[in-house]
Amino acid sequence: LNKNKKMVKKLAQGYHAFLASDSVIKQIPRLLGPGLNKAGKFPTPISKTVQEEVNNIKASIKFQLKKVLCLAVAIGNVGMTEAEIK
């Protein structure tokens, strides 16, 4: 896949995120080239159980900032509990 950039791009567009174990993550740049990194979808290392990692990725939002280095986002209000915010 490293030589076929269109297939790597198609793979990156087909999924929202990627997970990989520590042993496999070291081989990904050699196998797939820079395609996943350019798409902003380089695999996340699995540090907890797979289900916890999947839930963590589903609950996160990724922002790509180009020129502005500051971002303010409202995540809740005063009446919400900590569990409701998570």
C-alpha positions, 0 to 999 in steps of 0.5 A: 500500500505504500506505493499506491497512494490512492488506496491509502487515501481511500482507506483513510476516507473509509474510516473515522479513526484507527487503533493499533497496538504498540508493536504494530504502530512502529511498522505503519509508516513503513507499510502505509507511508505518510498517507494516514498522517496527512489525512490526520488519522494516524492510529491511536495506540491501545493503552486500555481495553479496546472497548474503552479506547473506542468509546474514548474516540467516539466521545472526542472531537478533532479540530484542525486549526490553520492560522488561529492558535486559540479555540474556545468551546462551551462544553456544558453549563453550571447546572450539569453534573460531572457525569452529564458533561462526560 
